[in-house]
Amino acid sequence: MDDYFHSLKDIKPKEPVKGISIRSVYLEKAMLTRMEFEPGSVIPEHRHPHEQITYILEGKMDMIVDGVEKTVSMGDAVTIPSNVLHSARIPDEFTVAVDAWSPVRDDYK
């Protein structure tokens, strides 16, 4: 058996916040998480020690990072340094993003 290839359909989703479903793949020092957002879902303001890069695959979200607000949509990327306050709101359409994390988030495994 190899541990190199993964299908997202085989990874059991988690729901860290109502309306948000995640599936993660990871190594010892790197993690990618596919995040699916229902319209109207909200990620409350928070911070964490992980660096985060968010890439929007489809849909759009209103994000606030360190007090700066912007609507991001398909093809946009957002970089969030360690311990910076941020939040997001999904306005009116199903949205999919991929987040890269460093270090790995144990709570998303």
C-alpha positions in Angstrom: 0.0 0.0 0.0 1.3 3.5 -0.8 0.4 6.7 1.0 1.3 9.0 -1.9 -2.0 9.4 -3.8 -5.3 10.6 -2.3 -8.8 11.1 -3.5 -10.8 13.7 -1.8 -14.0 11.6 -2.1 -12.3 9.0 0.2 -11.5 11.6 2.9 -14.2 12.0 5.5 -15.2 15.7 5.7 -15.1 17.7 8.9 -17.4 20.6 9.7 -15.4 23.1 11.9 -18.1 25.7 11.5 -21.7 25.3 10.5 -22.0 25.4 6.7 -18.3 24.8 6.1 -16.9 21.4 5.1 -13.2 20.6 4.9 -11.0 17.7 3.7 -7.3 17.8 4.3 -4.2 16.1 3.0 -0.9 16.6 4.8 2.7 15.6 5.4 4.8 16.3 8.5 5.4 20.0 7.6 2.8 20.9 4.9 -1.0 20.7 4.6 -3.6 21.5 2.0 -7.3 21.8 2.9 -10.2 21.9 0.4 -12.9 24.0 2.0 -16.5 24.1 0.8 -18.7 27.0 2.0 -22.5 27.1 1.9 -24.0 30.5 1.0 -24.4 32.7 4.1 -21.7 30.8 6.1 -19.4 32.9 8.3 -15.9 32.3 9.6 -15.8 34.4 12.8 -12.8 36.7 13.5 -9.9 34.6 14.8 -6.1 34.2 14.6 -3.8 31.2 14.8 -0.1 30.5 14.8 -0.2 28.9 11.3 0.6 30.8 8.1 -2.2 30.5 5.7 -2.6 30.9 1.9 -6.1 30.8 0.5 -6.8 30.2 -3.2 -10.4 30.6 -4.4 -11.4 27.9 -6.9 -15.1 28.9 -7.4 -17.5 31.4 -5.9 -16.6 34.4 -3.8 -16.1 35.5 -0.2 -15.8 38.8 1.7 -12.7 38.6 3.8 -11.2 40.9 6.4 -7.5 40.5 7.1 -5.9 42.7 9.7 -8.7 45.3 9.2 -8.5 45.3 5.4 -11.7 44.1 3.7 -11.9 42.8 0.2 -14.2 40.5 -1.8 -12.2 37.7 -3.4 -13.4 35.4 -6.2 -12.2 32.6 -8.5 -8.5 32.9 -9.2 -7.7 35.2 -6.3 -5.3 34.3 -3.5 -5.0 35.7 0.1 -2.0 35.4 2.3 -2.5 35.5 6.1 0.7 35.7 8.2 0.9 34.0 11.6 -1.3 35.5 14.4 -3.0 38.1 12.1 -6.8 38.6 12.8 -9.0 37.6 10.0 -12.6 36.6 9.2 -14.8 35.7 6.2 -18.4 35.8 5.0 -19.8 33.9 2.1 -22.4 36.1 0.5 -24.8 34.3 -1.8 -23.2 31.4 -3.7 -21.5 28.1 -3.0 -17.8 28.7 -2.7 -14.7 26.4 -2.8 -11.2 27.3 -1.7 -8.0 25.5 -1.0 -5.9 26.6 2.0 -2.2 25.8 2.4 -1.0 25.7 6.0 2.3 25.8 7.7 2.8 24.3 10.2 0.2 21.5 9.9 -3.0 22.2 11.7 -3.7 19.2 14.0 -7.4 20.1 14.3 -7.8 19.8 10.5 -6.3 16.3 10.3 
